[in-house]
């Protein structure tokens, strides 16, 4: 695990190789199980941000937990069992030390996980999240069969975090961000861009 503490253009944390090989096996077992057209939900069903009633994203997704989640018991899910490592001192602790005010993430008493899947022509336009902290982790199968999918912070001169397999990014949820459109010349189910979004809230 490689933790990168960054201050520019705003404090944020990048963690490469966040999950071990054993943890990745568990995550991919569940992603394989979920990746069927009849299981994914459309943007309106996964809490898409809107602007003047226009849905801002074009992708597929599933909430794993929470009110709209497919699991009532987190222990049933491989992903929900391993992704709590984000809340440990090595990751959340380092994030909270980045800047004054970031320690409010420690006050979070509720979190929910959304798995989003992007293939050709999928995107997410400029939006922010209704939480205190957003943690995004990206996965894709090798060989990579698409282009695009980087994360762009719209209000910071389009500052870009490059998409990388098994990379986690932590940032304040109020920052506006967008997902660059995916280009996937050859369609192959399950070879798109997976994003595990964890939203940490105070309720």
Buried (B, 14 or more C-beta within 10 A) or exposed (E): EEBEEBEEEBBBBBBEBBBEEEBBEBBBEBBEEBBEEEEBBEBEEBBBBEEEEEEBBBBBBBBBBBEBBBBEEBEEBBBBBBBEBBBEEEBBEBBBEBEEEBBEBBEBEEBBBBBBBBBBEBBBBBBBBEBBBBBBBBBBBEEBBBBBBBBBBBEBEEBEBEBBBBBBBBBBBEBBBBBBBBEBEEEEEBBBBBBBBBBBBEE
